[in-house]
C-alpha cells in the first residue's frame, strides 16, 4: 500500500464545510478515506459530501456544534454507527469572535474562544482516542495557527488558544503514544479562507504580507490538506507531538 494511502480509514473532520477543513476532507477522501463532513449547518456539509461522492469518494454529512459536548458525542456515535470505527480525528473548527486588545476582551468572548478552540478538542480526544488505543493505531490532528507562536496586539485571545492547542497535542501525544496513537498540530499562516477574510481582503495588509513572506504569497486551503494526509497516513507514523508550520516562511523572517 502507498505510504500516503488512507484506504480503509474513517476520518472525522470538524469545520469541514469550507476552507482548510474542506481541503483536508477532500484530500483525505482522495487518499481513500471515508470522511465525515461536519460543521454547524447541515446543508453546507451535504454540499461538500455530495461533491466528494461525485468524484468517487466516500463521505457523509453530520452537523454538530463544537461548543456542545452532547452534539460532539452524537457525532462520534453516529460515525461509529455508520462506519464502525474512527481512525483519524481532525479538529479544525474554531472561533474568533473578538478582534482587539486583550485589555478590553469581554469575558464571554474569551470563554467562547477557550471552549471552542481548546476544550472541544479535548472532549473529542477523550471520546475517540480510547478506541484508537484499543486497536493500537490512530491519528489525531489539531489545526492550530502560527498565532500560537507569535504575539498579537489584536488577536491575542485566539493566539492564546492556538498556543494551548500545541501543548494539548504534546500532552496527548505523551499520554497516548504508548498505545501507538499519534497526535499532532498543523499551524497555518494566513490562508485565503472566509475565516481569515478580514486579514487578506485588506489590500494594504495583503500587499505587506505578500512582500514579507519568503514565498511571496499567502496560503490557499489546498496548501494544508496534503499535510493532514501525511500526518494521518503510514508516511507519518513516527511523527507525534509536533507542530508542522505551513506559512510560506513568515515565521523564519524578522518582519
Secondary structure, 3 states (H helix, E strand, C coil): CCCCCCCCCEEEEECCCCHHHHHHHHHHHHCCCEEEEECCCHHHHHHHHHHHHHCCCEEEECCCCCCCHHHHHHHHHHHHHHHCCCCEEEECCCCCCCCECHHHCCHHHHHHHHHHHHHHHHHHHHHHHHHHHHHCCEEEEEECCHHHHCCCCCEHHHHHHHHHHHHHHHHHHHHHHCCCEEEEEEEECCECCCCCHHHHCCHHHHHHHHHHCCCCCCECCHHHHHHHHHHHCHHHCCCCCCEEEECCCHHHCCC
